[in-house]
Structure formats: C-alpha cells, structure tokens
Amino acid sequence: MSQNSTLRVIEGGLPNAENGKVRPPRRIKNSERREREYLTPAEVEQVMDAARKRGRWGGRDAALILICYRHGLRVSELVGLRWEAVDLENQQLHTARRKNGKPSVQPLGGLEVRELRKLKREAQGAPFVFLSERRGPLTTSAVRYIVAQAGKAAELPFPVHPHMLRHACGYKLANDGQDTRAIQDYLGHKNIAHTTRYTELNSSRFNEFWGDW
C-alpha cells in the first residue's frame, strides 16, 4: 500500500457502513428466513398459548394475537383499534381497513368477546383496545416484538411476524371452502388478485386427483 493510501485509511477510519466505504449487509429475504409466510391454525394456538404465559401482559398479548388472526388485521389496524369499533352487546367488530381497503362489520366469537370484556374492564375508559404500560396505544414495533417473542417461546422453527396472522386468516378461510369474494370483503382487499393467493394454495382442490386417497 502506498503512503498516500495509508494516510487516506488513517484519516477516514477503517471501512464501514457509516463512512460509506463499504455497502451495508444485504437484507435477508423473507423467503430465505422461512418456507412460508403464514401460520397454520395449530401454530396460531401455540403462539397464543405461549404469549399468555409470558409475564403480566400475557392476557393482552394472547388477545391481540387472537383478534389479529380472526379478523385478518394488519398491525396498523390492530394498534388503531378503538373501543367505539367494538360492539360487545351485539358481538360485532367494525373493521376500518388501511391501504384504501373496504371496511366491514364482522361477527365476534364467544372466546373473542370474553377476552375483549376482560380488556375493557382493565382499560378503565381508555379509548384504545390494546394498551401499553403507559395506557397509550401499542406501537406497531411493540406488536411485532410481542408476536416475535411469542413465536420464539412457542418454539416454532422460524421467525414469526404479525402479518403472518393476516395470511393465516386468509388461508384458513380458503381451506374451509369460503367463497373468494366473501374472503375478499372480509380481508378488505380492493383487488381480488390479492385474495386469490389464498385459494390457490387450498389443498382440497386436488382431493379427487388420486382415487386411493
């Protein structure tokens, strides 16, 4: 190395991402981190059970996983959910979709109603359903952390993130044989092409291919 080159290294410091001498590490694609971008119903149950056992906020965390999964919520829709959108008396949830999605009114199951009633008692008049320790709405990063840690505690063999719960909802409805248009409305998709990804992986389409099954 020449004297001038040596001086340049000393003056600029060692090559690193901060001083622009080298490129930052390549972001790992989701497809390289896990085989699929959704959870099965059994895996959702595992993650919920693991969340429930994690610390003083376990009940809240299990409830948010349940609501996110059952209603196919994006994480931004989950943290923005307010009690005015929850009708416990008539067991209905008013979903306001992001990304110009279509809103809908969806039924709440018995388990959801029980979990939400507990949260409402604890909320003591706070407007948001899922609260932080400081009684404000959870942040999207907090929800991502909660779900990721619950996935680790459930010992799933891949990292878990909240959008996998939305996909899990879509695939569950498709595998149950629900109408594609109904799934589109349920998930709030403006474009049905975003919905057909779920029906394309519905294994029941192939049940008649082999007579000895």
C-alpha positions in Angstrom: 0.0 0.0 0.0 1.4 3.5 -0.9 2.0 6.2 1.7 -1.0 8.2 0.3 -3.3 5.2 0.6 -2.2 4.6 4.1 -2.9 8.2 5.1 -6.4 8.0 3.5 -7.2 5.0 5.6 -6.0 6.6 8.8 -7.9 9.9 8.1 -11.1 8.2 7.0 -11.0 5.4 9.5 -11.5 1.7 8.7 -14.0 0.9 6.0 -17.5 0.6 7.4 -21.2 1.3 6.5 -21.2 4.6 8.4 -18.5 6.3 6.4 -19.7 4.8 3.1 -16.6 2.8 2.4 -18.5 -0.5 2.2 -22.1 -1.4 1.5 -24.4 -2.3 4.4 -25.2 -6.0 4.8 -27.8 -7.3 2.4 -31.3 -7.6 3.9 -32.3 -11.3 4.1 -35.4 -12.0 2.1 -38.5 -13.5 3.9 -38.3 -16.5 1.6 -34.8 -17.2 2.9 -35.8 -16.9 6.5 -38.9 -19.2 6.4 -40.6 -21.6 4.0 -44.0 -19.8 4.1 -45.5 -16.5 5.2 -48.4 -17.8 7.2 -49.2 -19.9 10.2 -51.4 -22.9 10.5 -54.4 -22.8 12.9 -52.4 -25.1 15.2 -49.4 -22.8 15.2 -51.6 -19.8 16.0 -52.9 -21.7 19.0 -49.3 -22.4 20.0 -48.3 -18.8 19.7 -51.3 -17.6 21.7 -50.7 -20.1 24.5 -47.0 -19.1 24.6 -48.0 -15.4 24.7 -50.4 -16.0 27.6 -47.7 -17.4 29.7 -45.3 -14.5 29.2 -45.4 -12.0 32.1 -48.1 -9.7 33.4 -49.3 -8.7 29.9 -49.8 -12.3 28.7 -53.6 -11.9 28.6 -53.4 -8.8 26.5 -50.9 -10.3 24.2 -52.9 -13.5 23.6 -56.0 -11.4 22.9 -54.2 -9.3 20.3 -52.9 -12.4 18.5 -56.5 -13.8 18.5 -58.1 -10.7 17.2 -55.4 -10.1 14.6 -55.8 -13.7 13.4 -59.6 -14.0 13.5 -60.2 -10.7 11.6 -57.1 -10.6 9.4 -55.9 -7.3 10.7 -52.8 -5.5 9.6 -50.6 -4.4 12.5 -51.5 -0.8 11.9 -55.2 -1.7 12.0 -54.7 -3.6 15.3 -52.9 -0.8 17.1 -55.5 1.7 15.9 -58.5 -0.3 17.1 -60.7 1.7 19.4 -63.5 0.6 21.7 -66.0 2.5 19.7 -65.5 -0.1 16.9 -66.2 -3.0 19.3 -69.9 -3.8 19.9 -69.8 -6.4 22.7 -73.5 -6.4 23.2 -74.2 -7.5 19.6 -70.9 -9.3 19.3 -69.7 -7.3 16.3 -66.4 -5.7 15.2 -66.3 -2.7 12.8 -63.1 -3.0 10.9 -61.6 0.1 9.2 -59.1 -1.0 6.7 -55.8 0.7 5.7 -54.4 1.0 2.2 -57.8 2.1 0.8 -59.3 -1.3 1.8 -63.0 -1.9 2.2 -64.4 -1.6 5.8 -66.8 -4.3 7.1 -68.7 -5.4 10.1 -67.6 -8.9 11.3 -69.1 -11.2 14.0 -67.1 -11.8 17.2 -66.9 -15.3 18.5 -67.5 -16.2 22.2 -63.8 -16.5 23.0 -63.1 -13.1 21.5 -66.0 -11.5 23.4 -64.7 -12.9 26.7 -61.1 -11.7 26.1 -62.3 -8.3 25.0 -64.5 -7.9 28.1 -61.5 -8.5 30.3 -59.5 -5.9 28.4 -62.4 -3.4 28.6 -62.5 -3.7 32.4 -58.8 -3.2 32.6 -58.9 -0.2 30.1 -60.9 1.9 32.6 -62.1 4.3 29.9 -59.0 4.4 27.7 -60.1 4.7 24.1 -57.8 2.1 22.5 -58.3 -1.6 22.9 -54.6 -2.7 23.2 -52.8 -0.5 25.6 -49.2 -0.1 26.6 -48.0 0.0 30.1 -48.4 3.8 30.0 -52.0 3.4 28.9 -51.5 4.7 25.4 -52.0 2.6 22.2 -49.3 0.0 21.5 -46.9 0.9 18.7 -46.5 -1.3 15.6 -43.0 -2.1 16.7 -44.2 -3.3 20.1 -46.7 -5.6 18.5 -44.0 -7.0 16.2 -41.9 -7.7 19.2 -44.7 -9.3 21.2 -45.6 -11.7 18.3 -41.9 -12.5 17.6 -41.2 -13.3 21.2 -44.3 -15.4 21.4 -43.2 -17.3 18.3 -39.8 -18.0 20.0 -41.5 -19.1 23.2 -43.7 -21.4 21.2 -40.5 -22.9 19.7 -41.6 -22.5 16.1 -38.7 -23.3 13.8 -38.9 -19.9 12.0 -39.3 -16.2 13.0 -42.9 -15.0 13.3 -44.3 -11.6 12.5 -47.8 -10.1 12.8 -48.6 -10.1 9.1 -48.4 -13.9 9.2 -51.6 -13.8 11.2 -53.4 -11.9 8.5 -52.2 -14.5 5.9 -53.2 -17.3 8.3 -56.7 -15.9 8.4 -56.9 -15.9 4.6 -55.6 -19.4 4.2 -57.9 -20.7 7.0 -61.0 -19.3 5.3 -59.9 -20.6 1.9 -59.2 -24.1 3.2 -62.7 -24.0 4.9 -64.1 -23.5 1.4 -65.4 -20.0 1.9 -66.3 -18.0 -1.3 -63.4 -16.0 -2.7 -65.5 -12.8 -3.0 -66.5 -13.2 0.7 -62.9 -13.6 1.7 -62.0 -10.5 -0.3 -64.7 -8.5 1.6 -63.6 -10.0 4.9 -60.0 -9.0 4.5 -60.9 -5.7 2.9 -59.0 -6.3 -0.4 -59.9 -3.8 -3.2 -58.3 -6.1 -5.8 -59.4 -9.7 -5.8 -56.0 -10.7 -7.1 -54.7 -10.2 -3.6 -57.3 -12.7 -2.3 -56.7 -15.5 -4.9 -53.3 -16.2 -3.4 -55.2 -18.0 -0.6 -57.5 -20.1 -2.7 -54.6 -21.1 -5.0 -53.0 -22.9 -2.0 -56.2 -24.6 -1.0 -55.2 -28.3 -1.0 -58.8 -29.5 -1.2 -58.8 -28.5 -4.9 -56.7 -31.6 -5.5 -58.6 -34.2 -3.4 -60.1 -36.0 -6.4 -56.8 -36.4 -8.3 -56.0 -39.8 -6.8 -58.7 -42.4 -6.2 -56.8 -44.3 -3.5 -56.6 -41.3 -1.0 
